[in-house]
Each structure stands twice: as structure tokens, then as C-alpha cells.
Amino acid sequence: MNTTAINVAARLETVVGAARVNATSESCAKFAIDGVVPSAVARPASSAEVVEIVRFAKSEKLALIPCGHRTKLAIGMLPSRYDIALDMTALNQIAYYDPADLTLSVDAGMNLAELAEALAQQKQFLPLAVPFFEECTVGGTIASNIGSSLRPGYGSARDFLLGAEFVNGAATFTKSGGRVVKNVTGYDLHKLLIGSLGTLGAITRLNFRTFPLPEGYGHLVSTFSSVDSIVRFQAMVSKSPLAPSSFDILGPEAAQTVAEFKDDRDSPLPSWFTRGEWHVCVGFEGTETILRRYSSELVQYAQQCGASNYHLLEKSDNKSLGGALRELHNLLARSGPAATIFRINILPTFPPDVTNLRTLAQRFSLPCCVFANSSGPLYFALQPNDLDAKTIAALAQIASSVFEYAASKDGQASILFCPRELKEQVNVWGDPRSDAHLMRRVKNAFDPQNIFAPGRFVTAI
Amino acid sequence: MLTEGAAPKPLHRDVIRGLQNILGASMVLHRPEDLLLYEYDASIEKGRPGAVVFPATTEDVSRVVRLAAQHDIPVIGRGAGTGLSGGALARTGGIMIVFARMNRILELDLENQRAVVQPGVVNYELTRAVEHAGLYFAPDPSSWKSCTIGGNVAENAGGPHTLAYGVTTNHVTALEFVLPNGEICRVGSRHGDSVGYDLAGLFVGSEGTLALVTEITAKLLRKPESIKTLLAIFDRVDDASETVAEITARAITPAACEMLDGWTLRAVEDFIHAGFPLDSAAVLLIELEGLAEVVAAQVAAVEDVCREHHAREVRVARGEHERELLWKGRKNAFGALGRIAPSNYVLDGVIPRSKIPQALRYIQEIGERYNFKIGNIFHAGDGNLHPIVLFDPRDASQYQRAIEASAEIIRYCVEIGGALTGEHGVGMEKSELMPLLFSDDDFDLMRRTHDAFNPNSALNPGKMFPLNKGCGEITPRAQAAVRAVPL
């Protein structure tokens, strides 16, 4: 521990007490972001303590980064400064839950899986089927806006987040929205927190609308030999009265990764997947009657669109496949030393020229995989075997092509996960866009002294 | 004796001439008799602009805004003027930009279910333009046949079907707007997700206080396979409100769940002849949508709940005509009430759905205590109350008491975990009530966000933020609010 670290920790202790501060090198290392290690870890036990810590950081001009269970710290650029890791995991209770109103208020540091268990007791759930589900916190899920595979059926967090409480950069405790399902009182500031990566403040509590757990689940896994067939299948389902809860399009390599996923039964998924082929996994929910209708119509559509094979999953297999699809980013992010995942926001219709991305990777002889969530982003993951200068140079070239590809489709792309070495060459958020100055105005309003997660976000926010 | 700000501040003739140079003389109204029409919206507020202009393009808007900035004159955006919170009124005079000429649908991308529209497009016109493809625009305020999408965006408007589909913000993916310095900006993306902060999410519902929206990219939804509309008739209001709470608790999500109390529905029936039973205490208008099998199961479940709560009768609308008639009764109800009292004040509080029965009893008590008839016709399914206080605005003491009674109801909504407004916006109507919900620190952050885009309050001044904070001005509404703030 260097002297700066000792100083920060010692002074921080005078603010919130020694029990809340940890500055051992071992602890600090756990909160490192791309090798940048904080001087101290503060673990507040109340929103009032968060205010105290932020006030201290503000007066001392120290940089803070709010953290949950640290599963997604690799998202974003390297912090330009990082003094205190603000460990939010001690704020981990359900503050209010009215099952009869289907509304919930939960501390940001609560574990998502634990929350799901509590809601399941009331036969309810939050449609956040996100990677790192077992370990991550609610706050980190919202702050990173990581994709949920249930988005086609339930929308994204902005559709069911009702309000938030947070401590902003002026060291004041503030709230936005409320706990009711319909509310237009004041600015929707909580929407700005979604995906803000801790740059606007420390989220202490989040209010959600909850949903009834469906009576039953079903999945159709169908195999396609061409992307064109998938585009036709997607269009046919989208124009039908069916409203699937999930619609995952998997390139051959992504299907392979999903197939190899091991859940708690400790065995790989059964072989619904055909090696070397594209697959679509459609999830649906409801009573037996409804599941039957989905099954028969989806099979019919798949066949009409030239599916070479299909499987309707047995009850027990739905959970395993759902788990594998949910964890796909996680599996790919951990798949190698230089794993790089792009998130590409283009129009909902799956682009037939997605094969160009695979060609791009092949040009650099890098293994890759492509997958998409029908109404959500398209993901392009590269899985180089080595982390060397040549690989990084190749990834940098690929990045610039991907950013161009997205722009050519009136869309935007960013890099979700990648090695630090790539971040030293490429801005993971892509080139600044015409709204960059507006983003900075928001940042200045929330965090005038730039103490929250500096340098991590778009346009060096 | 309505509210402050009715007297217009005349604009200097140089300003009028400047506006005429930008837009042409016929596109600028400035004579008092022409401006009268623009001092109202559908609320009980008033505020007359110094000039009203009709730009045709985003560039026109930008030029008008720049001219206004040079002369330090406020600018107020306005769609069709159907708002219920005074959002589109010139509280402190200034130039009102009416978007009536910017009413083109610029692009329909049916494959991707997106539409790009100008702000003056009427809500219903967008649905009409895409219904041949089985699509529609989901937000459906009662005024949907006249209100504009620009106004919907400014106020984050709702409607009966927001229960299942969300308010306007859930259906907007990108915006173009003009800042007070005339700068034209674009935020969001056609997809909906964008890299960086969700600026479209911030600007929707900002009530014209951050920018003037000049183009909207909206999502279009697919029409459901099956729609069933039920009319459940009750002899006791409590039974109807407990039915709503139970439908929610059983996690049945109708597309819409509306309640009309007996007194209101009699007034409506007299006018619309929708087929509402004249001798009932309350009815629920419940719409279920989706796959035929889902709807059939939900109809059965809803019927069960209604019967368990002593519904006298549950009717399922036979055919489109009967369904449309029921909705006509619901959507024109406020108009129907206009025949009974000289004025009515529609509130917009929201409460947790589990607390609807107690809230309705409280509203009844307030009506008795203040000696007003208070009708209830509201979006029960999402707890969005619309108590309607009937009063005569020509009687100053009645006006004052109507405001006080309303403030008490809103205070109660907040006390039981609710909010001030579910879909009408804060505007000038509820700005003084904002401290019921927000602390000084909350206001500081909202103010800093406001100032980040509209630093001199050049756009829509006097809205959303309480006026009495710091400047000592106490309006009748502020007095009521101050009394209503819990000690």
C-alpha cells in the first residue's frame, strides 16, 4: 500500500468509520478495472453513508466508481482516475414490495438471483434475464444496461424501471420517478442512469414494475442453413399474432457455445444443435393451450421458411436452454485472453449481410461468433487465441469496420467487452456522435466536478 | 378570476416584423383578437402569448428561436392545445410556436415498425396511416383525434391502453429538436438503443422546458388477433374498485381497465347513449387483447373476479360497433360533463392499484367536506385517478375551494405512495404541488438538468418547477399546496 492509499483510507475512515473501509492491496485488487487499482474500498451500509463518502470524495477531489459484484467492470474505457471503489453490496434489501400492486423497490446492491427467489415466492419476476445472473447486482445490471434475452416479450429496463434513488456528484441524495406504474411527474432522470456506467452517481435504490411468472414455458429450436431463411422466419413471426418472449438468433459458433453450456445438472445441453448451422431459439410462455398453439404455429413457420430441423423442448430442458442463452455474453467474454464482443444497434430486422461480419473475422483468421436478440442488439464476438500486438492490431481494424458497418445502417455500435490493450488503441464507444456535447451537459449537471467514474464513458465522460 | 398572466405583454413591432420576415406575414398572429384563442388549453389555466407563429420546417423553428433569443423573449411550443395541465400556455407571454403546419408523416418503415413524423401530426392520423398494415401507434389519449404527437411527446401522454403498452416514452426511439440558441440536435436512434445516455428518454415528457421537438421517430405496434371488451356493472363503488385491485393482484393484465362511477356515467349516457346502465353505482370497462386463447382465458378470469365482487352483470361487447360505442362513451366523458357544470377540474393523481378502494372513499369524503360533486372516471388498471371537480369559476370562493379540495386529493395520493400526475404533465397546474413529492435536493438536480439545455428559461418558462420557491409569489394554488405539505 502506498502513502496515497494510506492517506485516502485513513481519511475515509474518519468519515464513515473503519468498519466501512478496506485498503489492503488484496481487497483493492479485487476492484481493479483493466489493471487500474483503487486506493481504498468503501462499503457504505446506508444511503446516508453513501452521501458522506461522496461528499468526502468531492471535497478531496477523489474519483469514485460504484461497484456491485464486479462482474461487468470490463465494460467501458479505462478510468482516467480511480481512488475509491464504492462497494454497494451492503445495500442489499428489498425496501418495499407490494405483490398486489406488482411494484417493487429494491436496494441497488441486492443480488439479482436472490431477488428473483424472493419474487418467485409471490409467483412474480423481473424480466431481466441477463448474463452473470447468479452473481450480479440489480444496480450493476441497470448501470451497465446489459442485454436481457427476454427483451422481445418484455422490453428493456427503461420499459419497467419506475424510479430510482441515487447520490449524484454534488453529494446530494436525489430521486426520480416513483413507485407507481404510471407517472409523468418531473423529468425522467432515472432513465439517464440506465447504462450510465456509474458516471452520473451511485444508484442506491431502484423501483420496478414486476410481472407474473408464466404458467409454463416452451422453446422451439430450429436449424437453418441460410441467413436469408432466418430473415424470412423472423418476418413471418413478427407479422403473426404470436408474441414470443425471446427470439435468439445464433450463428453456428454461438450455437456451439450454447450447446456446450453446462448448467447445474453438470452435463452439456442435449444436441438440439447441428454443428455448422444457424439456429433460432424462440421462447414462449403461457398455459398448456397457449403453449400448444405457439408450438404448432412456430413449427409451421419454420418449415415454411426452410428450416432443416427443429426441436420443441421438453419441460425440464427449457430452463437449461434459457440459462445458456442468458449467459452467452458471459461465456464468450471468458472464452479467451483477447475475447472481444461488439454490441451493434441496428434496425430490428436481422440484416442478411451479417455474414459480412464473419468474412471480416476470417480475413484476419480470427475465430468469431454472431448472435442476436430479435428486437435487441446484434452481437459480434471475436475469440482470438492469443493476446499479442498482431491480434490487437487486427481487432482495432475490425473495430473500425464494425463502427462503419453500424453507421451505414443508421445504427450505432460499441465494444461491450475487450482486453485493455485494445482500449488503449480504440474508443470502445465508437467515434463521438453529434449528440456528444449534449451528453457532456448531462454529465456536468449530475456530476459537476467529474468525480464519478471519470473517463469510462462516451466522449471521455 | 382564473389565474395570473392573462394580460399579454405586447411584443415590440421589430420583433413582429422579424417574425414576418422569417415566416411571411400570414404565418404570424399578433392582434389581441387573434391571440385570444391561444390563451387557453383544456385546463383551467390561462396565459396569452404576445405572438403566435406557424413554422413549416425545423429551420423555421430554429430561426424563430434565434430571433426570440436576441430579444430575450420566451418561446412556447404548442400542438393542438388539448393539454390538461397548462403546458402549452404562455405563462409569461412570449412567442408561441404552433406546429400545425409541421404535420407530415415523413417516413413509414413498416418492416421495422417505425414511423418518422413531424410534431404536428395528429395522434390518430398516424394510426390511420399504418392500419392497412395491421399496425398502430399505441398512446391513445382521450383527445387522440385532435391532439398532436409533438404534444404527446412533450407531456409524455398516456391513455386507456397504456396499462398494457406504456406511455409515450415507451414508443419513441429518436428525436430531433431545437435548443434555445437555435441549434438543431438529434438524439436516440431508430433502433431505440443508443450509445451513451438515454437522451430521448430525458426529453420525452420534459414539457417543452428543455427543447422544441421538431421530429419524432415512433414505434408502431401490431394489432392484436383478438379484442374483447367487457362492461361490468356494479351496485356499489367499493365492489368495482375492489374488483380492479383483485384483477391486478391476480396478475391479469388487461389492455385497458377503466372505471366510471354511476353519477358520471349517467351524465355520459344522457349525451352519448353508449348503453351504460343508468341505475348502477359504477361500471368497469375492461379490454382484453392478444392471442384468441389468451383472451378467452382472461375473459373467463375477469368474469370470475367481477362475480366474486358482486357484479350485477358482465356484458361482453358484441361486435365492433358496440365496442366503439362503449369507448366513445368513455373518451367523450369529460365533454359530457361540461353540460352539467360551468367548469370542471380534472385531476390526474396516481396511486398503487392495491389502494384504489380507500382512495375512492377518501375522494368521496373530500367532496362532502367541500360540498362539491366530484365524479370519477379513470384508468383504474394503472391506478391513474381522474377525479373531476365540478365548479363555477365565476364564483371566486368556489374556485378557491375547488383548488383546495384538489390539492387535498393529490396530497392523499402522494401520502399513500403515489404521484401528482400519471399522464397530463405538471405544467403550470401542478408546479406548486411538486414539493409534495420532491425535496430541495431533487429540485436542484432537476434545475441543473434544465439549465444544461435551457439556461435562461427561454423555453416554456414557469412550468414544472414551483414558482413560489425563492421568489415569494403565492398563487391560490400555491397557498393550497403549502397547506397540504405534511409538516
Interface residues (C-beta under 8 A of the other chain):
Chain A: D98 P99 A100 D101 L102 T103 K123 Q124 N145 G155 S156 R158 D159 N168 A170 T172 F173 T174 K175 S176 G178 R179 V180 V181 K182 N183 V184 T185 G186 Y187 D188 L189 K191 L192 I194 G195 S196 L200 F211 P212 A235 S238 K239 P241 L242 A243 G286 T287 T289 I290 R293 N345 I346 L347 P348 T349 G376 P377 D410 G411 Q412 A413 S414 W429 G430 R433 S434 D435 A436 L438 M439 R441 V442 K443 N444 A445 F446 P448 F457 V458 T459
Chain B: D109 E111 N112 Q113 R114 G134 E155 N156 G158 T162 G166 V167 T169 N170 C185 R186 V187 S189 R190 H191 G192 D193 S194 V195 G196 Y197 D198 L199 G201 L202 V204 G205 S206 R222 P224 E225 S226 A245 T248 A249 A251 T253 G290 L291 E293 V294 A297 V350 I351 P352 R353 S354 K355 H379 D382 G383 N384 G417 G418 A419 L420 T421 G422 E423 H424 G425 V426 K430 M434 L437 F438 S439 D441 D442 D444 L445 M446 R448 T449 H450 D451 A452 F453 M464
